[in-house]
Amino acid sequence: MGFFSDLWHSMVLKDQTSAKEGYISAPEHPELLGRRGVVAKELRPAGTVIIDGKPVDVVSEGEYIKKGEKVTVISVTGNRVVVR
């Protein structure tokens, strides 16, 4: 039984990562709020928009948006970027 117990304890994460220590799960982009872009991969409702020449993963407010349509970032919460 000792072998399995040791094996289990070697697989369990003992340290915690926190933003205070510089760890983040995904970068936030509040600077995108209000920016305009062009849909590169259709939004169903998630997809990709090109903003300032860079691809950004976004979601629409729920509707389908075709490739090539212009959109505006209306909300940024964490790494979730919402466009209309």
JOJOPE-V865705 format. One record per backbone hydrogen bond with DSSP energy under -0.5 kcal/mol. NH is the residue of the N-H (numbers start at 0). CO is the residue of the C=O. Records with the same first field share a line. If there is no record, write none. Layout:
# JOJOPE-V865705
NH->CO + CO
This chain:
# JOJOPE-V865705
4->0
5->1
6->2
7->3
8->4
9->5
10->6 + 7
11->7
20->17
21->18
22->17
28->77
31->28
32->29
33->72
34->31
36->70
37->49
38->68
39->47
40->47
42->64
43->41 + 45
46->57
47->40
48->55
49->37
50->48 + 53
53->50
55->48
57->46
58->80
59->44
60->82
64->42
67->38
68->65
70->36
72->34
73->71 + 81
74->81
76->79
79->76
80->78
81->74 + 79
82->58
83->71
